[in-house]
Each structure stands twice: as structure tokens, then as C-alpha cells.
Amino acid sequence: MENLTLSVSKNAEIVDYTTMELTCLTERIAEKSDKKALDELHQNRALFRFKGSRPLVMVDFLLKLKTQPQAKRWCNNDQMTIEKAFDLTLSKFFNLPDDFNGEAETCGPDCRCYYKAYNRHVASKLRSIKLTDKLEIEFMAAKTLQNFVFRHFYLSCLECKRGEQKLTRRICYSHNGKNMYFWIPSVMTSKMFKTWFANNITNGLCQTEIQKLIDSSFFRGKIVSLDDIDQPGLQNNGSDFGDLLKEQITVDGLAATVADEKADNISEQRPAIKTLGKTALRKLVLQIFESLSQNTNNYQKILKDFGLSKATFSRFAGSRWKDTNNVTKQTIPDLWKNTAHILVNHPDFLEAVRSSCLWEKVNQAAES
């Protein structure tokens, strides 16, 4: 019995979280997914300072931040956007995803990624300033964490604000061997953006500089009198892509336009679709449109050809959603949302669908 007790005591890891240094806590969170270390950090470590107030834990610090004038300015004075930014920031530093199966579509931000970045930053500062006193290191680490959380609250505000902007969408574009993310007009297809990019962007520009060029080219505000709104010269101000979209669909065909759009934005697709790769995804979309045009509905062959499950195909291009009386964002399959989004910005289709009884459903799908 004595030997057994010794064996257990040797193998068991006795950890005192209450006296552990801040950097040790964050390292255990990042490297060992240590839930107890995460709880200690959030519940017991009042590391944050705010305008002479008592020391605060992280969630209380964020509660202070979201009431500040800067937060309102960053979120266009939209209280709902501020709340979303608060929740997103808290998730970045609190959400520790458990193991999940391949069917899960999202589990939110992974705090381990953010603590790893924080740990790298602290290690870099320690190498540069060469601190040796433990108390000074702890103070520096706490101050660095506060700045780190503050910056991510600011970034969350920007992300949530852009998410509320219905006239823009996010696109991933490869430039100089790097994937860059840009916000472009929602009516601009990937192919149109590639053309604009090739004609307007030179090598050496960073992502922020390119985004500024996009903003100055397509998001310029202008005051227009209601009396002049029907004048021909005001109907096309450079940010209306209706004619460009019409030309693209005319040349390439609707199916090819939608297929290119899906393939170019494969990083935004659901995991099961993303694993197909760009070439197979484009072929999948073209085959679906061909099946529709021939009225064959031979979806079993499509499932077999591309190795898709019925559930995956239903979410991507199912046909039964239109039979429901209450069409919601959740029920409209991805492919038809994308198709409606493209067509609703095509001048000829727009005129035709407005005069029919389909406008409400098509517009709802395009906005989802």
C-alpha cells in the first residue's frame, strides 16, 4: 500500500494556480489547454487598471471599455454593435473549445491562439529590456496584457461594425504570395475585383494601403438633391456595378459567374465544401446548374461524384427550402443565396423580378 501511494504521488502533477506567475498561467492555457489556469486568470487576477479605479478582472475592464466615448465612435454609435464587440473580445480571451467532430461548423474564437500571440510578445519584450526582477516582470506582463486586450477590443469594434454594413462584403485575395482580406462593395464579384486590382494596385503596397485605395475608389459619399436623383448623370457614379455585372453574366453565363464566385471565395465555405478544392467546387456548381436546366434533378449522381453527404448538399444547394412559408436566413441554401445576390444586382433581371411576384423572396435571399 505504501509503494502504491508513493507511485501515485510521483505521477500526479500538483499545481498551485494561486501563486503562479501570469506568464506561466497564459503558457499553460496556450500550450496545455488548461481550464483551471484560464479560470484563475479570469476570476482571481485583478490585473487591469482604468482611470484610477480599483484593480479589475478582465471582464470588468471590458465592461468599462464598452461605455467609453471611443467605443461609440468605433461602432458608429450603434449600441448593438458595441455589445457584439464586447462579446467577441471576451470570447477571444475566454473561449477554450473542446474537441469537436468534423460536423461542427464553428466553435468561435480559440483563446489559445490569442494567448500564444501574447506570450510571444512578452518573450520578445523580455529579451529586449532584459528584466530579471520577478516583480518587475509580473508588472510588465500585466500591463502588456491590458494593452493587448484593449487593442483587441478596438479590432472587435471594427470587425462588428463592418459586419453590420450590408453594402460591403469581405474577400480573400492572394497578393505577393500572401492572403490578404479586403472589404469591397457587395455587388462587386470576385472576377470584377481581380480586374480592378490588376489595373490599380502596384507591388509593395500593404493590406491597409490597398484597403484605403478601395475605400477611396468605391465608398465616396456624395450629397444628392431629391429633385436631381433621376438625372442620367447621377445614376452611374463609379460605384454602381450593374453594367459591369451585366456584361460579365452576358459573356460568361450565369452558371459560370456563380461558379467562379464560389471558387474564388472557397475560404468562406463550410468545411465539407471547402475540402473539395477550387476546381472541384467550380465543377460542382456548374453540374448543379446543368441539372437544373435539364430538369433532371439527378442529385444522387452529384453526391456520388463529389463524395458529399445529403446533409452537406442540402445546406449547400438543397431545393426544399422554397416550400416553407417562412423563408429565413438559416433555411436558404448557400448556393441560392449567392445566386440571388448576384442576380438582384443585374439590371435586366432586377427589372423583370420587380414586376413579378418573386421580388420579395429573391430580395430576402440576396440580403441573407
N, C-alpha and C positions, 0 to 999 in steps of 0.2 A: 504493500500500500504506500509506503514511504517513497519507493522508487517511482511509482506512478505519479505521485504528487510533484516530485521533482521534474519529471518529464513534462508534465503539463505546464509548470511554471517556466520552464526553459523555452517552450514553443509559443506561449502566449505573449502577445505584444501589449505591454502596459503603457498606456498613453495618457498623460496628464494635459488635457487641452487648455485648462485654465491658466497655466503658466507658460504655454507655448508662445514663441515669438510669432509676430504677424506673418513674416515671410515663410515660416515653417507651416503655418496654417494654410496659406494660399498654395504652397507647394503640394501639400497633402490633397487639397481639393483638386488641383490641376492634374496631378500625376496618379493619385490613388482613388479619385472619386469619393473622397472621404466625407460622408454626410455629416458626421459628428463635428468635423472641423468647420464645415460650412455653417452648421447651427451655432457653434461657438462664435464665429465671426459676426454673424447677423444678430444674435441675441444678447451677447455679453460684451462685445467690444465697442465701446463708445469712443470711436476714433475721430469723429468728424466735428469740425468747428464751424459755426455760422454766426457771424456778426455778434460776437461776444456772448452767445447763448451757452448753456451748459453743454458738455460733450454729448454728442448724438450718435446713435447707431445709424447704419446706412439708410434704413427705410425712413427714419425721421429726418435725416438730411435731405433725402429726395422729396419728402413732403414739404420741406421749407423751400426747396428749389422751385417746385411747381407753382408756388404762389408769388414768385418774383416777377417784376415787370419784364425781365428778359425773356422769361418763358412765354409770356403772352406775345411778345414781339416775334419770337422764333416760330410761333404757331399761328400767326395771323389772328390773334385774339380769339381763337376758337377753343373753348374750354374742353370740348370733347377730344380735340387733337392733343391738348396738354395731358389729359388723363391717359390717352393711349401711349404718349411718350413716357409718362411715369411708369406705366405697366411694363412697357418694353424694356426700359432701363433696369427695372427691378428684376425682370426675367434674365437679363444679361448676366447678372451677378448672383442670382439665386437659383435659377433653374438647372437642376442636375438630372438630365434624362436618364431613365432606367433603360435597360436593354429592351428593345422592341423588335417585333418581327418585320419582315420586308413589306407587309401590307400597310404599315403606318406611313402616312403621307408627310407628317411633320410632328416634331416634338418641341418646337420652339427653340429659342437660343440655347446654346450649351455654355454654361458659365465656365466650364473648364477652359474653353478657348480664350475667354477674356482674362482669366487668372493666369494663364500661361503667358499672355502678352504682358500683363502687369509684372510677372516675375522676371521676364526678360528685361524689362525696362529698369526695374530695381537693381538687378545684377549689373547692368550697364552703368548705372549711376554709382554703384559701389566701387566699380573698377576705376571710374574717372575721378571720384573725390576721395577714395581710399579711407573711408571711415573704419575705425576699429572699436570704438566705444559702443557697447551694446545698446545703451540708452539713446545715443545719437542715431544709431541705425534704425531703431524702432520708431523714433520720431520722424526720420526721413521717410521710412516706409509708409507710415500713416498719412503723412502729408501727400505723398505720391499717390496713394490710393484715393484720397479725396479729390485730387486733381483729375485722376483717371475716371472716376465716377462722374464728376462734373462734365468732363468732355463728352462722355457717352450719353449723358442726358441731353446735351446740346445736339449731338448727332441723331439721337432718337427723335427729338423735336423736328428736325429737318426731314427725317425719313417719314414720320407720320404726317407731316404737313404735305409732303409730296404725294403720299398715299391718298389724301383727300382731294387732290386735284384730278378731276375727271377728264380734263383735256390733255393730260400727259400720260405717258407710259414709260417704263424702264426697259432698256435694251442692252444686251451684252454684245460688245463689238471687239474684235481682235485687232490690235494696232501695235506694230513693232514687237510682235511676239508676246504681247500681254493682253489679257482680257480686261477691258475697261467697261464700266457701266455708265450709261448716259440717260438723261430724261429728254424725250423727244415728243413732238405733238402726237396725240393718239391716232390721228388719221394718217400718219406717215408710216408706210410699210418699211420693212427691213431693206428691201431692194432699193426703194427711193432714198433711204438714209445712206446706203452704200454709195450711191451715185453722188449725193451731196457731199459725203465725206471725201471721196476721191477728188472732187473738184475744188474743195475749200480748205482741207486740212493738210498741213505740211508736217514732215517729220520733226521731232524734237519737242512738240507740244505735249504737255502733261494732261491728265484727265480733267483737272479743274479748268485749265485754259481752253480746252476743247468745249467743255460744257458752257463756258461763258460765250463762246462763238455761237453755239447752238441757241442759247437764250437770246442773244442779240439779233440773230437771224430770223427766229420764228416766234418769239414771245414779246414782241414790241407792242406796247399799249398805244391806243390812239383814240381820242375823243371824237365821236361822230354824231352829228345832229340827226335827230329822228326824221327831219324833213329831207335829209340828203341820203338816207340809208338805201334808197332804191337806185341811186345813181350808178351806172355801169362801172365807173372808175373805182368805186368803193367796194365792189363785190369781190374783187380779187386783189388782196393786199400783200401777196407774197407768202402768207401763212395758210392760204386755202389750198389744199392739195387735191381738191376734187378733180381738176382737169388732169393732173399727173396720174392720179389713181385710175381715172377712166382710161387713159392711154395705156397704162400697164396692163389692166384687165383685158383691154381690147387686143393687145399684142400677145400676151402670154396665156390668156384664158383664165377664167375664174379659178378652176381647179389648180392650175399651176401657181397662180398668185397665192392662194391659201396654202398650198403645199410648201412653197418657198418660205412663207411667213412662219409656218410651224417649224420647219427645219432650221431656219436661222435663229429661232428662239428656243432651241431644244433644251437649253439650261433651265428654262422656266416650266418645263413639262413635268408631269407626275413621274415618279421614279420608274414605274414599269414601262412607260413610253420613252423615257429618256434613255433607257438601256438599249433601245433599238439602234440608236445612232442616226445621224443626219440623213444618210442615203436611204436607209430602210424606212424612216419616218416619212420622207417625201413620197416614197413609193406607196406607203400605206394610205396616205391622204388621196393620192391620185386613184388608187384602186377603189377606195370608198366612193369617190365621185363617179367613177366609171360604173360601179354597181348601181348607183342611184339613177344615172342617166339611162341605163338599160332596164331599170325597174326589176332587177333580178333578186335583190336582197340576199345574195349568196354570202352571208356573213360567216357561215361555218368555214368556208374555204379561206376567208381572210384571217380568221382566228388561227387556223392551222398553218397558213403560210408565214405568219408573223409571230407565232408562238404566244398569243395573247389569251388571257382568261376572259370569260364572259363578263366578269365584273369590271375588269380594266377597259374592255372595249365599250361597255355600256357607259362608263364615265367619260370616255373619250369621244365616242360617236354614236351613242345609243339613239334610237328613234322613238321610244315610247314616251319621252318627256312631253311631247306635244299633245298627248291625250289628257293631261292633267288640267284641271280648271284653273289652278293657282300656279302659274309658271314662276318659279323663283330662281334666284341665282344659283342655288345649290342643285336644282334639278336639270338645268340646261347643260348638256354635254359640252366639253371644251371646244371641240371642232366647230360646232354650230354657233357658239358664242363668237369665235374668231371669224367665221364666215359672215355672220350678221354685222360684226364690227366693220369689216371691210366694205360690205355692200351698202351699208347705211351711209357711207361717205362717197359713194359713186353717184354722180349727178343723175344719170338716166334711171338707175334703179330707185334712187330716192324719190324721184317724181312719180314713178309707177306705183311704188309701195304706199306712198301717202294717199293715193287716190283709191287704194284698195282697203279691204278690212284687215289687212295683215300688219299695218303700221305699228300698232300697239305692241304686238308680240315680238316683231323684229327689233323694234327700238329697245324693248326690255332686254332682249338677248344681247344686243350690242352694248348696253350700259352695264351688264353684269360682269 
